[in-house]
Structure formats: C-alpha cells, structure tokens
C-alpha cells in the first residue's frame, strides 16, 4: 500500500513510501530537501522493516530544528502503521 505524508518543519514537503504485507519499506521518496542525502536514506531503508527504521530515525534533528526529514519519515511510518 502507498502512503503519502505531508512533512512539518523540514525543507522536504512530502514523503511517499510503500509498505508490503510484512511491514517492509519500499520506494521511499522525499519531495524537496537535500536531494543527495534523502536519496541515500531511501536506499538505506529499502526493504527494511518499517518499525525498525522508525525506531532508528525517531528524534533525529537537523541544525536548530526540532525535527529532520529522517524524523519526519519516522513519524510518517508511525502514522501509516497505526492508522
């Protein structure tokens, strides 16, 4: 199933991703933000269990911000898996 998440407090504006029947992440894509870094995050999490990815990325900050694109991905996963 495909999920869309509108980010809050980051340069990226939206995250899309898919969850398979086993709860693994696929095709993570960030709209906006630091293109190279966000493509790297997408590659690193491809096929990984969403719950583990959320646990690792949760709370990550970017500069003076209280969140980051990685933290927003964790929030998006939480929202998708608890919907």
C-alpha positions as CSV (number, residue, x, y, z in Angstrom):
1,X,0.0,0.0,0.0
2,X,1.3,3.5,-0.8
3,X,1.3,6.2,1.8
4,X,1.7,10.0,1.5
5,X,2.8,12.2,4.4
6,X,3.0,16.0,4.4
7,X,6.1,16.9,6.4
8,X,6.2,19.6,9.1
9,X,9.2,21.8,9.9
10,X,11.6,20.5,7.2
11,X,12.8,21.5,3.8
12,X,11.2,18.5,2.2
13,X,7.4,18.9,1.8
14,X,6.2,15.4,1.3
15,X,7.2,11.8,1.8
16,X,5.8,8.9,-0.1
17,X,6.5,5.2,0.5
18,X,5.1,1.7,0.2
19,X,4.6,-0.9,2.9
20,X,4.4,-4.5,1.9
21,X,2.4,-7.2,3.6
22,X,5.3,-7.9,6.0
23,X,5.6,-4.3,7.0
24,X,8.8,-3.6,5.0
25,X,9.5,-0.2,3.4
26,X,9.8,0.3,-0.4
27,X,10.1,3.2,-2.8
28,X,10.7,5.9,-0.2
29,X,10.7,9.3,-1.9
30,X,11.1,12.8,-0.5
31,X,9.8,15.8,-2.3
32,X,12.2,18.7,-1.7
33,X,15.0,18.8,0.8
34,X,18.7,17.8,0.4
35,X,18.4,15.6,-2.7
36,X,21.6,13.5,-2.2
37,X,21.1,12.8,1.4
38,X,17.4,11.9,1.1
39,X,18.1,9.6,-1.8
40,X,20.7,7.9,0.4
41,X,18.2,7.5,3.2
42,X,15.8,5.9,0.7
43,X,18.4,3.4,-0.4
44,X,19.4,2.6,3.1
45,X,15.9,1.8,4.3
46,X,14.7,-0.1,1.1
47,X,13.3,-3.4,2.1
48,X,13.9,-2.9,5.8
49,X,11.2,-3.4,8.5
50,X,9.4,-0.1,8.9
51,X,9.2,-0.4,12.7
52,X,13.0,-0.8,13.0
53,X,13.6,2.2,10.6
54,X,11.2,4.4,12.7
55,X,12.9,3.4,15.9
56,X,16.3,4.3,14.5
57,X,15.3,7.6,12.9
58,X,12.9,8.9,15.5
59,X,14.2,12.1,17.2
60,X,16.9,12.9,14.7
61,X,17.2,16.7,14.3
62,X,18.6,19.0,11.6
63,X,20.5,22.0,12.7
64,X,18.5,24.2,15.1
65,X,15.2,22.4,14.1
66,X,13.4,20.1,16.5
67,X,12.9,17.6,13.6
68,X,14.5,16.5,10.4
69,X,13.5,14.7,7.2
70,X,14.6,11.4,8.8
71,X,12.5,12.1,11.9
72,X,9.5,13.0,9.7
73,X,9.9,9.6,7.9
74,X,9.7,8.0,11.4
75,X,6.5,10.0,12.1
76,X,5.1,9.0,8.7
77,X,5.8,5.3,9.4
78,X,4.1,5.6,12.8
79,X,1.1,7.2,11.3
80,X,0.8,4.7,8.5
81,X,1.2,1.7,10.8
82,X,-1.2,2.9,13.4
83,X,-3.9,4.1,11.0
